């Protein structure tokens, strides 16, 4: 019998309860006791939700909850907090200070946050551990044990989740002034992990999930020895505690030979991002008679799985590995998925039927396990509904736009080349703009003030007419232009006060996009984002920015920039359709932005800026 499991669950809650609780604590509206009580309620709800969904006892994750970031939790867990925070005696204050900084002038406290970085190729951010060359580690908190026991008191047996020792070190950095390889600290760190595993075993844990996402990166040959040393020690420390080594976000590649012989009880692989590697993984671990956890439900996107195909994949695995040694799982933690579709009451019903958020993905995992264990007849209703959804999506006219497909076919090589070399363009630009040798400008938007946000809410609530709102935005734009003129800038921006978000604003004007009401995912700390959803062929029915750019240019004699978000950022910061290559969607977005550029040029906007802050985010994790 295969087992339905989960690797991690979104922390924020169905209505972003954690965000509200934490921010109320920061604002002084609640005390530490209320903060801890609110977090405990959220954890209980999430454990019970997973249990009631049918995730197997012992394989519901614990310690996946965090007030700010799970990597930061490990910094505090292992006593690796930089010395500049030593004066903060309250643990909660010190914890949040490392994540977001802390300034209390009356107490002489002024400490910055630790560095933040993107979590692999996701839109989540983690706090970067900072190690000194003489770094010492200790078991400074008992959070994983406490949360395991907390669930146990509720009658729920969980699988504690830890970031693995090698990933913890590799994802960290040397403190300023120190120059060394952080992996050299492994001999000091392993004994602390050993202590933690012993305590988890004593608390009654049967499985522990140790995440090693750096196995998706290019690693030096020396890492085989590091992994062997570390996991041999960890397995020996608590022999009755079974270790599930979890990898995700891509293929193992050459690193498969690193993990194939490790003394672990199970291996999790991402069969969504690397389905082509599944047979090699099976071949590597089948002779060892250990568990294979197969990530077949996409933890990073929001599309309903094709259950027939997923069940076929698991049946294929069961053909080589005894079913008792097979776990059905999401590809990665569901941290990267919105909480539930239950709140989506305004979305087009047809599109909503194609989606699956975290709660729905748990259901998919359970249905797949049930179908493999008991046959298709045991899940007939679920399979029939899923087949209908998959078919409806595949054939829907909402998705397919023949005009867009024709434009894609019409793309030619000359569209990838500039019409004239840079020296020619530079001379023409200078003749038109008359700029100094070192012209000054700003990058883009001005601050979205409280007044701007209130005005936008008034428009949404119907308290203001569109005309009233437009007059307000014009006044803000005029004020922005005046400030820049008085400062003496050479090329101006209009401030972008009409825009709510650099992706959402454009997505609202593009065909092929839909927006959720409550599809929030954690970006960092308490900050949540609501990525737009690209469900179909993308096109631009009408100009998106021309009117406001033209208005702004009419208010000044200086050059005004037209401000656009680029196609790669539009792609990376959205939930992207999975029924065609991402490159196809990227080019559809590029064609839409290209048309906007042409219209801005026709409207005599002299400078156009295309923002691509996510330009690196889609690059492969491995060479």
MITI-336029 format. One line per field, with one value per residue (C-alpha): residue number from 1; residue in three letters; x, y, z. Coordinates in pm, 1 decimal. Each point is the difference from the previous one (the first is absolute). Last residue first. Layout:
seq [NUM:...] .
type [ALA:...] .
xx [X:...] .
yy [Y:...] .
zz [Z:...] .
END
This chain:
seq [623:622:621:620:619:618:617:616:615:614:613:612:611:610:609:608:607:606:605:604:603:602:601:600:599:598:597:596:595:594:593:592:591:590:589:588:587:586:585:584:583:582:581:580:579:578:577:576:575:574:573:572:571:570:569:568:567:566:565:564:563:562:561:560:559:558:557:556:555:554:553:552:551:550:549:548:547:546:545:544:543:542:541:540:539:538:537:536:535:534:533:532:531:530:529:528:527:526:525:524:523:522:521:520:519:518:517:516:515:514:513:512:511:510:509:508:507:506:505:504:503:502:501:500:499:498:497:496:495:494:493:492:491:490:489:488:487:486:485:484:483:482:481:480:479:478:477:476:475:474:473:472:471:470:469:468:467:466:465:464:463:462:461:460:459:458:457:456:455:454:453:452:451:450:449:448:447:446:445:444:443:442:441:440:439:438:437:436:435:434:433:432:431:430:429:428:427:426:425:424:423:422:421:420:419:418:417:416:415:414:413:412:411:410:409:408:407:406:405:404:403:402:401:400:399:398:397:396:395:394:393:392:391:390:389:388:387:386:385:384:383:382:381:380:379:378:377:376:375:374:373:372:371:370:369:368:367:366:365:364:363:362:361:360:359:358:357:356:355:354:353:352:351:350:349:348:347:346:345:344:343:342:341:340:339:338:337:336:335:334:333:332:331:330:329:328:327:326:325:324:323:322:321:320:319:318:317:316:315:314:313:312:311:310:309:308:307:306:305:304:303:302:301:300:299:298:297:296:295:294:293:292:291:290:289:288:287:286:285:284:283:282:281:280:279:278:277:276:275:274:273:272:271:270:269:268:267:266:265:264:263:262:261:260:259:258:257:256:255:254:253:252:251:250:249:248:247:246:245:244:243:242:241:240:239:238:237:236:235:234:233:232:231:230:229:228:227:226:225:224:223:222:221:220:219:218:217:216:215:214:213:212:211:210:209:208:207:206:205:204:203:202:201:200:199:198:197:196:195:194:193:192:191:190:189:188:187:186:185:184:183:182:181:180:179:178:177:176:175:174:173:172:171:170:169:168:167:166:165:164:163:162:161:160:159:158:157:156:155:154:153:152:151:150:149:148:147:146:145:144:143:142:141:140:139:138:137:136:135:134:133:132:131:130:129:128:127:126:125:124:123:122:121:120:119:118:117:116:115:114:113:112:111:110:109:108:107:106:105:104:103:102:101:100:99:98:97:96:95:94:93:92:91:90:89:88:87:86:85:84:83:82:81:80:79:78:77:76:75:74:73:72:71:70:69:68:67:66:65:64:63:62:61:60:59:58:57:56:55:54:53:52:51:50:49:48:47:46:45:44:43:42:41:40:39:38:37:36:35:34:33:32:31:30:29:28:27:26:25:24:23:22:21:20:19:18:17:16:15:14:13:12:11:10:9:8:7:6:5:4:3:2:1] .
type [UNK:UNK:UNK:UNK:UNK:UNK:UNK:UNK:UNK:UNK:UNK:UNK:UNK:UNK:UNK:UNK:UNK:UNK:UNK:UNK:UNK:UNK:UNK:UNK:UNK:UNK:UNK:UNK:UNK:UNK:UNK:UNK:UNK:UNK:UNK:UNK:UNK:UNK:UNK:UNK:UNK:UNK:UNK:UNK:UNK:UNK:UNK:UNK:UNK:UNK:UNK:UNK:UNK:UNK:UNK:UNK:UNK:UNK:UNK:UNK:UNK:UNK:UNK:UNK:UNK:UNK:UNK:UNK:UNK:UNK:UNK:UNK:UNK:UNK:UNK:UNK:UNK:UNK:UNK:UNK:UNK:UNK:UNK:UNK:UNK:UNK:UNK:UNK:UNK:UNK:UNK:UNK:UNK:UNK:UNK:UNK:UNK:UNK:UNK:UNK:UNK:UNK:UNK:UNK:UNK:UNK:UNK:UNK:UNK:UNK:UNK:UNK:UNK:UNK:UNK:UNK:UNK:UNK:UNK:UNK:UNK:UNK:UNK:UNK:UNK:UNK:UNK:UNK:UNK:UNK:UNK:UNK:UNK:UNK:UNK:UNK:UNK:UNK:UNK:UNK:UNK:UNK:UNK:UNK:UNK:UNK:UNK:UNK:UNK:UNK:UNK:UNK:UNK:UNK:UNK:UNK:UNK:UNK:UNK:UNK:UNK:UNK:UNK:UNK:UNK:UNK:UNK:UNK:UNK:UNK:UNK:UNK:UNK:UNK:UNK:UNK:UNK:UNK:UNK:UNK:UNK:UNK:UNK:UNK:UNK:UNK:UNK:UNK:UNK:UNK:UNK:UNK:UNK:UNK:UNK:UNK:UNK:UNK:UNK:UNK:UNK:UNK:UNK:UNK:UNK:UNK:UNK:UNK:UNK:UNK:UNK:UNK:UNK:UNK:UNK:UNK:UNK:UNK:UNK:UNK:UNK:UNK:UNK:UNK:UNK:UNK:UNK:UNK:UNK:UNK:UNK:UNK:UNK:UNK:UNK:UNK:UNK:UNK:UNK:UNK:UNK:UNK:UNK:UNK:UNK:UNK:UNK:UNK:UNK:UNK:UNK:UNK:UNK:UNK:UNK:UNK:UNK:UNK:UNK:UNK:UNK:UNK:UNK:UNK:UNK:UNK:UNK:UNK:UNK:UNK:UNK:UNK:UNK:UNK:UNK:UNK:UNK:UNK:UNK:UNK:UNK:UNK:UNK:UNK:UNK:UNK:UNK:UNK:UNK:UNK:UNK:UNK:UNK:UNK:UNK:UNK:UNK:UNK:UNK:UNK:UNK:UNK:UNK:UNK:UNK:UNK:UNK:UNK:UNK:UNK:UNK:UNK:UNK:UNK:UNK:UNK:UNK:UNK:UNK:UNK:UNK:UNK:UNK:UNK:UNK:UNK:UNK:UNK:UNK:UNK:UNK:UNK:UNK:UNK:UNK:UNK:UNK:UNK:UNK:UNK:UNK:UNK:UNK:UNK:UNK:UNK:UNK:UNK:UNK:UNK:UNK:UNK:UNK:UNK:UNK:UNK:UNK:UNK:UNK:UNK:UNK:UNK:UNK:UNK:UNK:UNK:UNK:UNK:UNK:UNK:UNK:UNK:UNK:UNK:UNK:UNK:UNK:UNK:UNK:UNK:UNK:UNK:UNK:UNK:UNK:UNK:UNK:UNK:UNK:UNK:UNK:UNK:UNK:UNK:UNK:UNK:UNK:UNK:UNK:UNK:UNK:UNK:UNK:UNK:UNK:UNK:UNK:UNK:UNK:UNK:UNK:UNK:UNK:UNK:UNK:UNK:UNK:UNK:UNK:UNK:UNK:UNK:UNK:UNK:UNK:UNK:UNK:UNK:UNK:UNK:UNK:UNK:UNK:UNK:UNK:UNK:UNK:UNK:UNK:UNK:UNK:UNK:UNK:UNK:UNK:UNK:UNK:UNK:UNK:UNK:UNK:UNK:UNK:UNK:UNK:UNK:UNK:UNK:UNK:UNK:UNK:UNK:UNK:UNK:UNK:UNK:UNK:UNK:UNK:UNK:UNK:UNK:UNK:UNK:UNK:UNK:UNK:UNK:UNK:UNK:UNK:UNK:UNK:UNK:UNK:UNK:UNK:UNK:UNK:UNK:UNK:UNK:UNK:UNK:UNK:UNK:UNK:UNK:UNK:UNK:UNK:UNK:UNK:UNK:UNK:UNK:UNK:UNK:UNK:UNK:UNK:UNK:UNK:UNK:UNK:UNK:UNK:UNK:UNK:UNK:UNK:UNK:UNK:UNK:UNK:UNK:UNK:UNK:UNK:UNK:UNK:UNK:UNK:UNK:UNK:UNK:UNK:UNK:UNK:UNK:UNK:UNK:UNK:UNK:UNK:UNK:UNK:UNK:UNK:UNK:UNK:UNK:UNK:UNK:UNK:UNK:UNK:UNK:UNK:UNK:UNK:UNK:UNK:UNK:UNK:UNK:UNK:UNK:UNK:UNK:UNK:UNK:UNK:UNK:UNK:UNK:UNK:UNK:UNK:UNK:UNK:UNK:UNK:UNK:UNK:UNK:UNK:UNK:UNK:UNK:UNK:UNK:UNK:UNK:UNK:UNK:UNK:UNK:UNK:UNK:UNK:UNK:UNK:UNK:UNK:UNK:UNK:UNK:UNK:UNK:UNK:UNK:UNK:UNK:UNK:UNK:UNK:UNK:UNK:UNK:UNK:UNK:UNK] .
xx [2474.0:-232.6:-271.7:-121.4:-70.4:-356.9:87.7:271.8:-221.7:-232.1:64.4:-80.3:-126.2:-46.1:76.5:-119.7:137.5:-139.3:-377.5:-111.0:-344.0:122.0:292.4:-238.9:-212.6:303.4:110.5:-349.3:5.5:333.2:-145.3:-269.3:252.3:225.8:-288.2:-70.7:372.9:8.3:-306.8:171.5:321.9:-194.6:-79.5:-373.1:-263.8:159.9:-156.8:211.2:-63.3:143.5:315.5:230.3:-205.2:-65.7:364.8:108.0:-242.6:125.8:-190.7:-43.9:68.7:-20.6:260.5:-63.6:246.5:-11.6:-255.4:-245.0:-370.9:-79.2:251.7:-200.4:-326.2:163.3:139.9:-338.9:-177.9:265.5:17.1:-215.5:-82.0:-291.3:-71.7:349.2:38.1:87.7:-114.9:-155.5:3.7:266.5:-80.4:100.8:216.4:-149.5:293.4:49.0:236.1:0.8:358.2:81.3:-196.7:-282.0:-278.0:-341.0:-266.4:-283.3:-201.3:164.2:89.5:-36.5:229.6:-43.3:-99.7:221.7:-113.0:-24.3:334.5:164.3:-105.1:59.3:363.4:133.7:-254.7:-287.5:68.5:-168.9:269.7:263.0:234.1:-3.2:370.0:241.6:320.6:237.9:-49.3:38.5:-142.0:-271.6:-93.5:-14.4:-226.9:-225.0:-42.7:-106.3:-250.7:-149.5:-29.0:-172.7:-245.4:-64.9:-61.6:-259.5:-171.5:-7.8:-163.5:-272.7:-65.5:-10.6:-269.6:79.0:-176.9:-47.0:190.2:277.9:34.0:12.2:261.7:220.8:-31.6:97.0:309.3:105.1:-53.2:199.5:288.4:106.4:356.0:124.0:41.3:290.7:377.2:60.5:172.7:329.1:195.0:379.5:124.5:-286.4:-321.7:-108.7:-298.5:-47.8:355.7:122.6:-235.2:101.3:370.0:-54.6:-201.5:275.2:270.1:-214.3:-42.1:-323.2:-313.2:49.1:-15.9:-242.9:-288.2:229.1:-19.2:-373.2:-307.8:-301.3:-73.3:-48.4:-233.6:-210.3:-20.0:-111.4:-275.5:-107.4:-63.1:-27.9:-44.6:-348.8:-109.7:26.2:112.3:284.8:-168.8:-324.8:183.4:203.2:-309.3:-209.2:278.1:27.2:-371.2:0.3:310.9:-146.6:-328.3:178.9:243.8:-43.1:-79.3:343.6:183.7:39.9:358.8:88.9:-334.4:21.5:350.1:-109.7:-308.2:210.6:252.9:-281.2:-177.1:320.2:22.3:-348.2:111.7:312.6:-168.3:-140.3:-134.5:-176.7:-348.1:78.8:40.5:-348.9:-155.3:136.0:138.2:-224.7:-40.2:366.6:1.6:-24.9:289.1:242.0:337.1:201.3:297.4:370.7:-12.0:-142.4:339.6:144.9:-113.4:-313.2:0.9:-82.8:230.7:120.3:169.5:-317.8:-70.1:303.4:231.6:23.4:-361.6:-94.6:191.7:-202.6:-318.3:105.1:44.7:-328.4:-176.7:144.4:-111.6:-353.5:-9.5:72.1:94.9:-199.3:207.6:130.7:375.5:284.6:-99.8:-71.6:-143.5:232.8:275.9:92.2:124.0:213.2:40.9:301.4:48.6:361.9:-30.7:-275.4:213.4:205.5:-234.3:-294.9:198.8:103.1:-362.0:-115.0:249.8:-221.1:-269.5:227.9:-209.7:-312.5:178.0:166.9:180.3:-36.2:241.7:-62.9:148.8:343.0:349.0:126.3:76.9:-207.7:37.0:331.0:-51.1:-319.8:207.1:103.8:-349.9:-218.4:-268.7:-210.8:-176.3:5.9:208.9:-116.8:203.5:-248.7:180.7:-149.0:51.0:73.2:377.2:20.2:362.8:106.4:-212.6:127.4:365.4:-28.5:-198.3:270.6:304.2:-163.0:-134.2:338.1:179.6:-233.5:44.0:364.9:-102.8:-110.2:-369.5:-209.4:-337.2:-311.0:169.9:-11.4:-362.2:105.8:-313.5:8.4:-336.9:-6.3:-190.4:-97.0:-20.4:-73.7:149.0:311.3:43.0:-27.4:254.8:246.2:-50.4:78.2:315.1:123.4:-71.8:218.4:277.8:-9.6:56.6:362.5:115.6:-199.3:172.6:219.4:-321.7:13.9:305.7:226.5:72.5:-102.4:-16.6:-375.1:-152.3:30.9:-321.1:-290.5:-183.8:288.1:-8.4:-371.8:-3.9:271.1:-168.1:-344.0:-292.9:-225.3:-357.6:-160.1:-232.2:-321.4:-214.5:-325.4:-182.2:-26.9:271.2:214.1:-34.6:147.9:263.6:123.3:-17.6:213.3:252.9:53.1:11.6:248.9:228.6:376.7:124.7:357.0:231.5:337.7:130.5:371.1:4.2:-321.3:-328.1:-292.4:-315.8:-188.4:-361.9:-230.6:-210.6:-288.9:-54.9:145.4:315.6:223.0:-140.6:69.6:229.4:-21.6:298.7:-32.6:-209.2:163.8:62.0:-69.2:-64.8:92.5:-298.2:-179.5:107.4:-172.9:78.2:-28.6:85.8:-234.5:103.4:276.6:-209.6:-299.4:194.0:169.2:-334.2:-148.9:298.4:3.9:362.3:90.5:358.9:140.3:-147.1:334.3:146.6:-155.8:-262.5:138.2:-141.5:-117.6:-374.4:42.1:158.1:-236.1:-302.6:157.2:-3.6:-369.4:-96.6:-214.2:-232.7:69.1:-202.5:169.2:94.4:-263.6:-84.9:-284.5:171.5:-31.4:-370.9:-78.1:-142.4:-374.4:-148.8:-104.1:363.5:108.7:-270.7:72.4:366.7:-86.9:-256.5:233.8:285.4:-221.5:-124.8:356.5:99.1:-282.5:99.9:363.1:-93.3:-252.3:267.9:248.3:-232.0:-257.2:-46.8:370.1:37.0:241.4:-249.1:-282.9:227.4:57.8:-369.6:-108.3:260.2:-79.7:-372.5:51.8:-364.5:53.3:310.5:344.2:216.7:-54.0:52.1:307.3:121.6:-327.7:-76.1:-247.9:148.9:13.5:-144.8] .
yy [2446.9:-55.5:210.2:96.3:370.9:113.7:232.1:190.3:253.2:42.2:373.2:52.0:357.0:139.5:371.8:199.5:340.8:254.2:-56.0:118.5:-170.0:-224.2:-104.0:-79.1:-203.2:-194.7:-72.7:-122.9:-229.8:-141.0:-59.3:-224.7:-178.7:-60.5:-147.1:-245.9:-72.6:-85.0:-222.6:-205.5:-13.6:-137.6:-304.8:-78.4:-153.3:123.4:345.0:240.1:119.0:347.7:174.3:-185.8:62.3:370.8:34.8:-168.6:208.1:340.5:247.9:331.8:365.8:269.5:257.8:372.8:234.0:355.5:255.1:-107.4:-57.4:-141.1:-279.1:-111.3:-8.7:-198.7:-250.4:-31.7:-64.4:-235.7:-241.0:-300.2:25.6:-225.3:-371.8:-113.7:-376.2:-302.7:-352.6:-160.6:-46.1:247.2:44.5:317.3:-48.3:111.7:101.1:-37.4:191.2:-125.7:-120.7:-59.5:-71.7:-202.5:-97.4:161.3:-134.1:175.1:185.9:-160.2:183.5:-120.2:55.5:-118.8:341.4:276.9:318.8:-143.2:-171.5:338.0:137.1:-336.4:-12.6:336.7:18.8:238.8:243.5:338.9:167.8:-98.0:287.5:182.4:-46.4:273.1:23.1:288.0:36.7:352.1:-49.2:256.6:-189.1:-328.0:140.7:164.6:-328.2:-183.0:273.9:-13.8:-378.0:25.0:255.4:-221.6:-295.9:198.3:114.5:-359.8:-114.3:260.8:-92.3:-371.0:77.4:-13.3:-184.5:-299.7:-229.3:-55.3:373.5:79.4:-272.1:155.8:340.4:-150.0:-158.9:329.3:190.3:-258.7:61.0:-224.2:128.2:124.0:-249.5:-26.0:-15.1:372.1:227.9:185.5:56.2:-39.0:145.0:249.5:-80.4:170.7:-238.2:-15.1:41.1:-210.6:-282.2:7.1:-10.8:-286.1:-197.6:26.7:-90.0:-292.2:-178.1:37.4:-207.6:-191.7:-378.9:-257.1:102.3:-73.5:-368.4:-18.3:-38.9:-69.6:-335.6:176.6:252.3:-286.1:-161.4:332.0:32.9:-359.0:65.5:-318.5:7.6:144.1:-210.6:-299.1:-330.9:-91.7:160.2:-185.2:-329.2:38.4:97.9:-287.6:-250.0:132.6:-36.6:-356.5:-84.5:136.4:-187.0:-323.8:9.8:-355.1:-122.1:116.0:-252.5:-51.1:90.3:201.9:181.8:69.2:143.2:221.1:116.8:89.1:203.6:176.2:88.0:151.1:197.3:141.8:141.2:148.5:157.8:-187.8:169.4:-111.3:33.2:360.2:75.2:-125.2:166.8:342.7:134.1:187.4:-259.9:-89.9:-38.3:-380.6:-31.3:-61.3:100.4:144.6:-211.4:57.1:-130.2:-322.4:-154.6:-177.6:-236.4:-88.3:-351.7:-365.9:-219.4:-338.6:-263.3:-187.3:-7.6:-221.2:168.3:-81.6:-27.6:230.8:276.6:-53.1:-3.8:336.4:144.4:-146.6:154.7:337.6:-37.2:-95.7:275.9:281.1:250.2:318.6:307.6:232.8:-20.4:-58.5:-314.4:-195.8:-337.7:-285.3:25.5:-368.3:-109.0:-308.9:-207.9:-226.7:-356.0:60.2:-175.4:246.8:308.1:64.1:-158.5:194.1:323.5:-66.3:-71.2:326.4:222.8:97.8:117.3:280.1:305.3:-200.7:-314.4:194.5:-264.5:-116.8:-260.3:-245.1:-188.8:160.4:-150.4:177.9:-221.7:169.0:350.6:105.2:-210.6:194.3:317.6:-47.7:97.2:65.5:161.5:296.8:206.3:-271.3:-225.7:-163.7:-247.8:-202.7:-114.8:-273.4:43.1:-339.0:33.8:343.7:116.2:-267.6:142.0:351.0:-105.2:-193.2:292.3:258.4:-199.8:-133.5:342.5:166.2:-279.2:38.0:375.5:-26.0:-54.7:362.3:77.6:134.4:75.4:-214.1:-169.6:345.0:-82.6:-225.6:-28.0:-237.8:-159.7:-185.3:-323.4:-188.9:295.1:-105.6:281.0:-214.3:-23.4:377.4:43.8:-236.9:180.9:336.0:-124.2:-146.6:329.8:167.6:-255.8:65.1:376.8:8.6:-256.0:189.5:336.1:-50.2:21.1:377.2:30.7:269.5:372.7:198.0:379.7:11.6:-322.4:-303.3:-93.4:-238.4:-209.6:-247.9:-33.8:-63.3:-216.1:-219.7:-28.7:-85.8:233.5:-179.2:-125.9:-195.4:-280.5:19.0:-225.9:181.6:-74.6:367.5:-47.4:-146.5:321.1:202.8:-268.7:40.6:377.5:-5.6:-238.9:208.7:324.0:-118.6:302.1:59.5:-342.3:119.9:111.0:174.2:221.5:80.5:102.1:191.9:-111.8:197.3:-189.0:161.1:84.0:-159.4:147.6:-168.4:78.0:-334.7:-73.9:-85.7:175.7:363.1:181.8:204.3:134.3:37.1:288.8:313.2:79.1:329.5:-30.1:288.7:-61.0:327.1:-37.2:-334.9:-122.5:-365.4:-187.1:-208.0:-363.8:19.0:247.7:-235.4:-272.6:234.9:149.3:-349.4:-119.7:296.8:69.7:214.7:106.3:-294.3:118.2:125.7:-339.3:-175.9:-266.3:-349.8:-161.3:-308.5:59.9:374.3:-39.2:-291.9:225.1:246.1:-277.1:-62.0:363.7:253.4:-139.3:-351.0:-317.3:-289.5:-130.7:-270.1:-190.5:-254.8:-329.6:-180.4:-55.9:-10.2:303.0:-64.5:348.7:-15.4:-40.4:286.5:232.2:-107.4:88.9:333.1:99.9:-92.1:199.5:306.2:-23.6:-25.2:309.0:199.7:-114.7:96.5:349.5:41.9:-81.7:230.3:298.3:139.8:345.2:84.2:61.5:-292.6:-223.9:114.4:-73.8:-353.5:-71.1:148.7:-192.7:-320.0:32.6:35.7:-95.8:-369.4:-11.6:152.8:-306.4:-186.9:-376.9:-223.4:-333.9:-196.4:-369.0:-256.8:-348.6:-280.9:-336.5] .
zz [-1584.9:291.4:162.5:-346.1:-57.2:57.9:284.8:-180.5:-184.0:299.0:42.8:-371.5:-39.5:-350.2:-23.4:-301.2:-89.6:-250.0:40.4:-341.7:7.3:-284.0:218.8:284.2:-241.6:-121.5:355.1:88.3:-301.5:113.4:348.6:-152.4:-222.8:299.8:198.4:-279.9:-15.1:370.2:-34.2:-269.4:201.9:295.4:-214.8:-33.3:226.1:321.8:18.2:204.5:354.9:-31.2:121.0:-235.1:-314.2:48.3:101.9:-322.5:-207.2:116.8:213.6:-178.0:78.8:-270.8:89.7:-24.2:-172.1:136.4:-123.0:271.0:58.2:-344.5:59.8:304.3:-196.0:-279.7:249.3:168.7:-329.0:-136.9:291.0:-86.7:-371.4:-101.0:-53.3:103.9:-41.5:209.5:-88.8:305.9:377.1:112.5:369.2:183.4:308.7:332.3:217.0:373.9:225.5:358.6:-18.0:-364.2:-316.1:151.4:-238.4:-36.5:-234.2:184.0:-260.6:-302.8:-317.3:-360.1:-296.5:-361.2:-136.4:128.8:172.3:351.4:-57.1:-54.9:337.5:169.5:-106.6:120.9:279.5:78.8:-283.6:-38.2:209.0:-256.1:96.5:-333.8:-69.1:-108.4:-201.6:84.6:373.8:136.8:349.1:-75.1:-315.9:188.6:272.4:-259.5:-186.1:316.6:91.8:-348.4:23.6:337.7:-144.8:-301.8:229.4:197.0:-319.0:-122.1:323.1:-24.8:-364.7:82.2:255.6:369.2:281.0:-227.8:233.2:-253.8:-66.0:371.2:46.8:-266.7:166.4:335.6:-153.6:-157.8:326.7:194.2:-237.6:-287.3:-13.5:-340.2:-280.8:-237.8:-1.9:40.7:-248.1:-47.7:-320.5:-0.8:-327.6:-7.7:-190.9:-322.4:-38.3:-378.3:-127.7:290.8:-89.1:-365.8:89.3:245.3:-254.8:-260.5:250.7:126.5:-331.7:-201.3:-45.0:323.6:-39.5:141.7:-229.9:-297.5:87.2:-68.2:221.6:-222.5:162.3:332.3:-162.2:-139.3:343.1:147.4:-261.2:59.4:368.5:204.3:375.0:38.8:-298.9:235.3:-148.0:234.3:299.1:-53.3:-49.6:320.7:197.1:-138.1:70.2:355.9:62.6:-132.5:201.3:323.3:-48.5:-90.3:291.9:132.5:-353.2:-114.7:215.7:373.6:84.9:-310.1:4.6:372.7:-32.6:-290.0:190.4:306.1:-198.7:-188.9:325.8:135.7:-323.8:63.9:333.0:-160.0:-304.6:-301.3:-310.0:-318.8:152.0:89.7:-370.9:-84.7:303.6:-94.9:327.7:240.4:276.3:43.3:379.6:-8.8:-244.4:285.0:144.9:-287.5:-116.6:65.3:358.3:-144.8:67.0:-299.7:-277.8:195.3:139.1:-59.3:208.0:-126.3:218.0:88.3:-373.6:-61.2:-250.7:-371.5:-117.0:285.0:-178.7:-317.4:205.0:142.7:-349.4:-124.3:300.0:-97.0:-361.5:99.0:261.0:-245.3:269.8:58.9:-67.9:270.9:-34.7:241.6:188.5:-317.3:97.7:-99.9:259.9:38.7:341.0:-56.7:314.4:41.0:-127.1:-103.7:-337.3:-103.6:77.9:-313.1:-254.7:137.0:-12.2:-360.9:-88.4:160.2:-180.3:-293.1:240.6:125.0:99.0:77.5:120.9:281.0:203.7:359.8:132.9:283.3:291.3:-26.2:23.1:-316.2:-299.0:-269.4:144.1:-156.2:-314.9:-61.3:19.7:-361.9:-104.9:303.0:-206.9:93.2:264.3:269.7:221.4:322.6:204.4:204.1:315.1:217.9:374.2:156.9:-47.9:165.6:-14.7:-249.0:-281.5:70.8:-2.2:-325.6:-133.7:61.9:-107.0:-316.1:-91.2:46.4:-186.5:-298.3:30.8:-102.0:-362.2:-15.9:-11.2:-286.5:154.0:50.8:295.8:158.2:91.4:288.8:213.0:296.0:70.9:331.3:52.6:314.5:239.3:356.9:211.1:57.4:-377.7:-30.7:280.4:-168.8:-331.3:161.7:168.8:-329.4:-176.3:262.2:-54.2:-377.3:24.4:114.4:-258.0:-268.2:54.9:-308.6:-205.2:57.6:-224.1:142.1:-15.5:307.0:-5.2:-42.8:125.1:-225.6:-177.2:44.3:-257.8:0.0:378.5:39.9:-315.0:151.2:338.1:-138.6:53.1:243.2:-21.3:285.3:-113.7:197.8:219.3:75.5:326.3:89.9:262.9:-278.1:-198.0:285.8:54.9:-359.4:36.5:313.9:-150.3:-312.3:208.1:264.7:2.0:33.6:-104.8:-36.0:-277.7:1.3:-277.5:2.2:-368.4:57.2:-153.0:-141.4:-86.7:-292.6:81.9:-255.4:-278.5:-182.8:-367.9:-100.1:-200.5:299.7:308.5:-94.3:242.6:319.7:191.8:376.1:125.4:134.5:367.1:179.9:372.5:228.8:225.2:-82.7:-360.7:-45.0:-351.2:-90.6:-320.1:-213.1:30.4:259.1:198.7:-12.7:178.6:247.3:103.4:38.7:205.1:238.5:96.2:-297.1:71.9:-194.0:-330.8:-136.2:90.6:-297.9:88.6:-59.8:314.0:-187.2:34.6:-51.9:-343.0:-60.9:46.0:-243.1:-257.9:75.4:-51.4:187.8:266.4:-120.9:-42.8:-180.6:345.7:-49.5:-316.5:-21.0:-79.0:332.9:-49.2:-370.0:-179.8:-22.5:-36.1:366.0:106.1:-223.8:134.0:357.1:-39.9:-162.0:260.8:285.3:-151.6:-42.0:359.0:130.5:-197.9:157.1:348.2:-58.6:-116.1:280.6:259.0:-171.8:33.5:-240.0:-156.0:30.1:-373.1:-34.6:179.1:-226.3:-296.4:126.3:55.4:-332.2:-198.3:189.1:-67.1:-374.5:-63.2:-69.2:215.4:-43.4:37.3:-326.7:54.3:-18.4:-136.2:-16.1:-3.1:-139.1:41.4:-256.2:101.5] .
END
